[in-house]
């Protein structure tokens, strides 16, 4: 599984003209390479979007960590982060406090 990187190159040139060569080769402009901190051997995702070729730097994720980067897990991670920012999280509780809180919740229903 690969994950897109979005932090690198936020303040880079927006466009530059390049030439399509033999064997479908193109050279990424040095300013772009530097801004994205790309190195030989880095993985890039290439896709077609609205009639445009889009190339996005990616990082490989070990198979045993791929679950964390699934769309569903990331959606839920973002929801939890928002709850933390909004202060909708209770203080840590010990076992007795947790059981008591669960009892209270069940009585409310």
C-alpha positions in Angstrom: 0.0 0.0 0.0 1.2 3.5 -0.7 0.2 6.8 1.0 0.3 10.2 -0.6 2.4 12.9 0.9 0.8 16.3 1.1 3.1 18.3 3.3 6.1 18.5 1.0 6.3 21.3 -1.7 3.5 23.4 -0.5 5.2 26.6 -1.8 6.5 25.4 -5.1 6.1 26.7 -8.7 2.7 25.8 -10.1 3.6 24.8 -13.6 6.5 24.4 -16.0 6.6 23.2 -19.6 8.3 19.8 -20.2 8.8 17.6 -23.3 7.4 14.1 -23.9 10.3 11.9 -25.1 10.9 8.5 -26.5 9.6 5.5 -24.5 7.0 7.9 -22.8 9.7 9.5 -20.7 9.5 13.0 -19.1 11.9 14.8 -16.8 10.5 16.4 -13.7 11.9 20.0 -13.4 14.6 20.4 -10.8 12.6 23.1 -8.9 9.8 20.5 -8.4 12.2 17.8 -7.4 13.9 20.1 -4.9 10.6 21.4 -3.5 9.2 17.9 -3.0 12.5 16.6 -1.7 12.4 13.7 -4.2 15.3 11.3 -4.5 16.2 8.6 -7.0 14.1 5.5 -6.3 11.2 7.4 -4.7 7.7 6.0 -5.6 5.3 8.2 -7.5 1.7 7.6 -8.2 0.6 8.5 -11.8 -3.1 8.9 -12.6 -5.4 10.5 -15.1 -7.7 13.1 -13.7 -10.1 15.2 -15.9 -7.8 14.8 -18.9 -4.7 15.7 -17.0 -1.7 13.6 -15.9 -1.2 13.9 -12.2 1.9 12.6 -10.5 1.9 12.4 -6.7 4.8 11.4 -4.4 3.9 8.4 -2.2 5.5 6.4 0.6 5.2 2.7 0.9 3.5 1.3 4.0 4.4 -2.1 5.4 1.5 -4.6 4.9 1.0 -5.0 8.6 0.3 -1.2 9.0 -1.9 -0.8 5.9 -5.1 -1.0 8.0 -4.2 2.3 9.6 -4.2 4.1 6.3 -7.5 2.7 5.0 -10.1 5.3 4.1 -12.5 4.1 6.9 -9.8 4.2 9.6 -8.5 7.6 8.6 -12.1 8.9 8.6 -12.6 7.7 12.1 -9.2 9.0 13.2 -10.2 12.4 12.0 -13.5 12.2 13.8 -11.7 11.4 17.1 -9.3 14.2 16.5 -12.2 16.6 16.1 -13.8 15.3 19.3 -10.6 16.0 21.1 -10.4 19.5 19.7 -14.0 20.2 20.6 -13.5 18.9 24.2 -16.0 16.1 23.9 -13.7 13.6 25.6 -13.9 12.7 29.3 -11.0 12.6 31.7 -9.2 9.2 32.1 -11.0 6.9 34.5 -10.0 3.8 36.5 -12.0 0.6 36.2 -14.5 1.4 38.9 -15.2 4.8 37.5 -15.6 3.3 34.0 -18.1 0.7 35.2 -20.0 3.3 37.1 -20.2 5.6 34.0 -21.4 2.6 31.9 -24.1 1.9 34.6 -25.2 5.5 34.4 -25.4 5.3 30.6 -27.5 2.1 30.7 -29.9 3.7 33.2 -30.4 6.7 30.9 -31.8 4.4 28.1 
